[in-house]
Amino acid sequence: MSAISRYLTRQIAAPLAFFVLTLSGVVWLTQSLRMLDVIITKGQTAFTFMTFSLLVFPTVLVLILPVAFFAAILYGLQRMQGDHELVVLSATGQSPWTIIRPIMWFSGAVTAIVLLLNLWITPAALNELRGRILEVRADFAASLLREGAFSTPMHGLTVYLRGRNSGGEMLGILVHDNRDLANPVTYMAERGALVKTALGPRLIMVNGNVQRQDAETGGLSLLYFDRYTYDLSEFLPGASDRWKEPEERYLHELFFPEGSAGDLAHVAELRVEGHRRLATPFYVPAFALIALAVMLTGQFTRRGYFWRLGVAVIVTVATRLAGLGLETIAMHNGAAVLSVYLWPLLVCAACLLYLSETGRSRLQHWLLRIQMQLPQLPSRSG
């Protein structure tokens, strides 16, 4: 790698790190705050919150990297133009490809990272995250049995716990089950413990009573017990029955689903998600080439290239929106799947053609011919 290539790489790498940290930090914080409800209501620790946040980070990074790389190229080239470094390179006989080549090698590395995130790291992190969320929701010691508070895990069921002793034993337990309005039941116990068994969690209550009210007579029956076991397994979220979301699946699970009822109902969605993961890395070189095509062509001026920044941003946003539109079309029409891949590749080819002198001269020639063939508008007489 030449000295110029190393210098250009450093000019892009530093702002890339800044934009990745800044943009991903903002998006990451937004995503993490959405999980605070699960953490707070289930009484989890700060360590659990940090674990959840780290598992969300690959999803954020795969969205941020292409945009951050595009912004880093614009910033680096704009700074070099402001310091007249691009003018010096041009004056010494260096072609635009001296600048384009190292940046495109850099884009290849970023593309590989995005592909790695899409195919392995992100689905693995989301699988782990969903599993841990289910574990937290199934932690009844935190969600149902909170000290000094009435909890309602589901409509018609109320649980209260007065406190715990130094050994962790529960004290002052009350469970009111009013799901069957005709036969409400209240359980009260001096102490108890939560036990996890192979059949699910069980609340073991000691020295208490069961109060049942007869709907017909209104009478109250009272049954004292030394030990009573209350089954909590029916309140567990059904992890085995949960449909696996497309973003949680690996590539082979998207193209070759198991054939469950949920999979059959979302075949098109799964297929397009698989193609999207393979195609989105191509937007990294596409965005890079858009930035290069806009910033490196035309006359070098001392007035700066701020207007070019706006053009580059508009073209990039339009390119990505068009890609999202093609993904939507492909979901309803399988024949359009190829366009999901072709679109970013066509953008790359168009930018490369525009960056070449031959391509620009031909484009200018075509525009001139179109202008000459347009009918002349009659001039207004004064």
Secondary structure by P-SEA (a helix, b strand, c coil): ccaaaaaaaaaaaaaaaaaaaaaaaaaaaaaaaaaaaaaaaacccaaaaaaaaaaaaaaaaaacaaaaaaaaaaaaaaaaaaaaaaaaaaaacccaaaaaaaaaaaaaaaaaaaaaaaccaaaaaaaaaaaaaaaaaaccccccccccccccccccbbbbbccccccccccbbbbbbcccccbbbbbbbccbbbbbccccbbbbbcccbbbbbcccccbbbbbbbcbbbbbcccccccccccccccccccaaaaacccccaaaaacaaaaaaaaaaaacccaaaaaaaaaaaaacccccccccccaaaaaaaaaaaaaaaaaaaaaaaaaaacccaaaaaaaaaaaaaaaaaaaacaaaaaaaaaaaaaaaaaccccccccc
